[in-house]
Amino acid sequence: MSLEVAVVGSGPAGFYTADALLKSEDPQVAVDLIDRLPTPWGLVRLGVAPDHENIKAVSRAFEKTAARPGFRFFGNVEVGSTVSHEELLAIYDAVVYTVGAQTDRRLGIPGEDLPGSWPATAFVAWYNGHPDFQDLGFDLDCERVVVIGNGNVAIDCARMLALTAAELAPTDTIDDAADAIAASSLREILMLGRRGPVQAAFTPPELKELGELSDAEPVVDVRDLDLDAASKAELEADRDRARRNFDLLQEYAAREPEGKARRIVLRFLVSPVAIVGDERVEAIEIVHNELVEEEGRIVARPTGELETIPCGLVLRSVGYQGVALPGVPFDERRGVIPNTGGRVDGAARTYAAGWIKRGPSGVIGTNKKDATETVELLLADARAGLLARVESTQSLEGLLDAKGASYVEYAGWQAIDAAERAAGEPRGRPRVKLVAWEQLLRTGRPL
C-alpha cells in the first residue's frame, strides 16, 4: 500500500509532518507540500527575528526532508483561490493543514485602527521581507513606540527597534526597515504587560538580550517587582522560566543608567483602554491593574487608575489567531480547525498539525511532537482502510496547468535561495531577500 498526501503550509509544522510521513514504511507515503507563498519555511523565514540567525538554522533539517524521495513542493498555490479543498481530496488520499495562525487577536479598544496602530505581526512581516507587507508605511520617526504584550514577539519588536545600523548590518533585515530603524529619532520603546513580572510570557534568553544591546538599555522600575502573595507563590513554584526572568528584571532594575541612545522600558500591571489621536496615533491611555486569584488562576483586574502616555506608534502583540480556509471546518472562537488529536472533526480524510491544530503555543520544536501525533493517526487510518478515495487520473500539476496557475517547484525555491545568498555574500549578510511577488516568481519560474 502507498499513500499520496497533500500537506498545506510549509512552515515548521508542515515540514515536520512531511518528514514523519516520508519516514513511514508501512504504508509508504509521497508528500506534496503546498504553500500560498513562493518560498517555504513559514515563520522560520518570515517570523524569526533577523538577528536570530541561529534559530533559522533549523531550515537545514527541512532541506534534508525536501531531499527525501517522494517529496515535492508547490509554492504560490493557495487553497481557496488556486485550488479548493474538494479538489485536493479528489487528488490525494489525505490532506493535512499546517497553515499556522496567520493574523493577530484584536484588543477591542477605541482607536485600535488609527494610522500608526499596527498588529505586531505586520511589523515583523515587513522587516522580514514578506511580499504581502512591503507597501506598509511604518513611520518610525517618533520619540516613543509602545509595544503592547509581554511575549517573545513583543520582545523581538522592541529589540529590533533598538538595534544600531552596525547591529542590523550582518542580518537579513530588509534594507528599508534597517534604514528606517537606524535613522529614527526614537528614544524610548515602552513594553506594556497586563499582568505582573512573574506571569510574563517571554523567555529568559530573549529577555537577557535586552541587556546586551550596544546602544540601548533596559529600564525596570523596582516598584514593579514588589510581588503580591500569589505571585510570590507562583515564583517559588516555577524555579525555571519565571525565576530566571525575575532575576534578570531585578538586575535591570538595579542598573545605573548608562545614557545610551534608546531605552527599552518594561512596565507591568497595565492594560490599554484606548489609543488616542485625531488623524493618527498621538498617545495611549492605560489602566493600572491588580492581580487577583480566580478559580486557581492569577488574573489582572483594572483598578480604575488611568494614565495617558504620548507616543507616535503602537504595536499590538497580544496573540495570534488562525484564519478559516474555504471548505474546511473552523472554530471561530478558538481560531483553530476543530480536531481530535489531529483528525479534523466533521471532515473525511482531513487532518491538522501545528498552531492551526492546537492554537499559537510553544516554540518551533514543539511542532515536531504535534506533527508526529497527527501523522500517527493518519497512518493508523490508512491501515484501517479509512482513506479510500475515488481513483483519479488528475495530478496537482495537471490541475494547476489546466488552471494556468504559476506554481513554484522546489527547484524554483532553490533558485530564489541561491540568488538571495549570492546578493548577501558581498555585504557580509546571510542573504538579501527578494521581497516583491514579481521578483520571487520571476526568479522561481525562469522562462
Stockholm file with secondary structure:
# STOCKHOLM 1.0

chainA/1-447         MSLEVAVVGSGPAGFYTADALLKSEDPQVAVDLIDRLPTPWGLVRLGVAPDHENIKAVSRAFEKTAARPGFRFFGNVEVGSTVSHEELLAIYDAVVYTVGAQTDRRLGIPGEDLPGSWPATAFVAWYNGHPDFQDLGFDLDCERVVVIGNGNVAIDCARMLALTAAELAPTDTIDDAADAIAASSLREILMLGRRGPVQAAFTPPELKELGELSDAEPVVDVRDLDLDAASKAELEADRDRARRNFDLLQEYAAREPEGKARRIVLRFLVSPVAIVGDERVEAIEIVHNELVEEEGRIVARPTGELETIPCGLVLRSVGYQGVALPGVPFDERRGVIPNTGGRVDGAARTYAAGWIKRGPSGVIGTNKKDATETVELLLADARAGLLARVESTQSLEGLLDAKGASYVEYAGWQAIDAAERAAGEPRGRPRVKLVAWEQLLRTGRPL
#=GR chainA/1-447 SS CEEEEEEECCSHHHHHHHHHHHTCBTTEEEEEEECSSSSCCTHHHHTSCTTCHHHHTTHHHHHHHHTSTTEEEEBSCCBTTTBCHHHHHHHCSEEEECCCCCEECCCCCTTTTSTTEEEHHHHHHHHHTCGGGTTCCCCCCSSEEEEECCSHHHHHHHHHHHCCHHHHTTSCCCHHHHHHHHHCCCCEEEEECSSCGGGCCSCHHHHHHGGGCSSEEEEECGGGGCCCHHHHHHHHHCTTHHHHHHHHHHHHHHCCCCCCSEEEEEECSEEEEEEECSSSCCEEEEEEEEEEEETTEEEEEEEEEEEEEECSEEEECSCEECCCCTTSCCBTTTTBCCEETTEETTCTTEEECTHHHHCSCSCTTHHHHHHHHHHHHHHHHHHTTCCCCCCCCCCHHHHHHHHTCCCBCHHHHHHHHHHHHHHHGGGTSSCCCCCSHHHHHHHHSCC
#=GC SS_cons         CEEEEEEECCSHHHHHHHHHHHTCBTTEEEEEEECSSSSCCTHHHHTSCTTCHHHHTTHHHHHHHHTSTTEEEEBSCCBTTTBCHHHHHHHCSEEEECCCCCEECCCCCTTTTSTTEEEHHHHHHHHHTCGGGTTCCCCCCSSEEEEECCSHHHHHHHHHHHCCHHHHTTSCCCHHHHHHHHHCCCCEEEEECSSCGGGCCSCHHHHHHGGGCSSEEEEECGGGGCCCHHHHHHHHHCTTHHHHHHHHHHHHHHCCCCCCSEEEEEECSEEEEEEECSSSCCEEEEEEEEEEEETTEEEEEEEEEEEEEECSEEEECSCEECCCCTTSCCBTTTTBCCEETTEETTCTTEEECTHHHHCSCSCTTHHHHHHHHHHHHHHHHHHTTCCCCCCCCCCHHHHHHHHTCCCBCHHHHHHHHHHHHHHHGGGTSSCCCCCSHHHHHHHHSCC
//
